[in-house]
Amino acid sequence: MNELAEIIARKFINNKDKIEKYRLIVEFSLLPTFLIDRSGKFLYVNKAIEIVIGEELIGKSWVEILISKNREEALNRWEMFLESG
């Protein structure tokens, strides 16, 4: 049983290392990277997108950062995307 626990522990540590590497790659990527929920609010943004947008985005809706003339069209496309599954 000790051997099994050791194997599981090694796999966990390896996965933890992989997750941390991925997190660092995303965080320091030059490409704007973000995660939003179904309502369009930012859950995660990396440094690149905050530099491009120039403001804190967590908790805001992507619609809030659009130029007002593009909002209606963008909202329509977002709703179509959500409906298409």
N, C-alpha and C positions, 0 to 999 in steps of 0.2 A: 504494500500500500504506500509506503514511503516513496517508492520509485514513481508511482503514478502521480503523487502530489508534486514531486520534483518536475516531472514532464509538464504538468499543467502550469506550474509556476513559471517555467522557462517560456512556454508559449505565451502566457500572459505578459511577461516582461518583453518578449519580442514584439507582440502586438502593440504594447504600450509605446515602445520605441518607434514603431512604424507610424502610429497615430501622431506622436510628437513631431516626427520628421515631416509628415504631411501638413500639420498645423503650421510649422515654420515656413514651409514652401509657400503655402497659401498666404500667410501673413506678410511675407516679404516679397511676394510676386510683384512685378511691375505692371501686371494686368489687374485692372479693377475687378475684385471678386466680392460677391455678396450673397447672402442668403435672405430670402424674404418669406413671410408666411402667406397664406391664401388671401388675406386681406390686403396684402401689398406692403406690409410694414417690414422694415429692415430688422432682421434678427442678428445678423453678423455682417460686418464690412471689414475689408482689409485696409491697410494704410494707403494703398494706391488710389482707391476710390475716394477716400476722404480728402486726399490731395487734389484730385480732379474736381470734386464737388466743392471743396473748401469749407465744409461744415460737418458737424457731428450728425450721423444719420440713424443711429440705433433708435428704434421706436417710432421713427417717422415713416410715413408712407412715401413710396417712390413718386407718387403723384404730387406730393408737396414740393418736390424739387424740380418739377417740369416747368418750362415756360408756359404761362397761362394759355397761349394760343394752341399749344399741343396737348393740353390736358384731356379735352373731350375725346379726341381721336385715340390717345393712348389708353384711356379708360375703356373705351369700346373694344379695343384690341385685347386688353387684359381680360375683360369679361368673356370674350369669344374664346380666348385661350383656356380659361377655367372651365367653360362649358364643354370644350372638346375633350377634356380629361387628359 
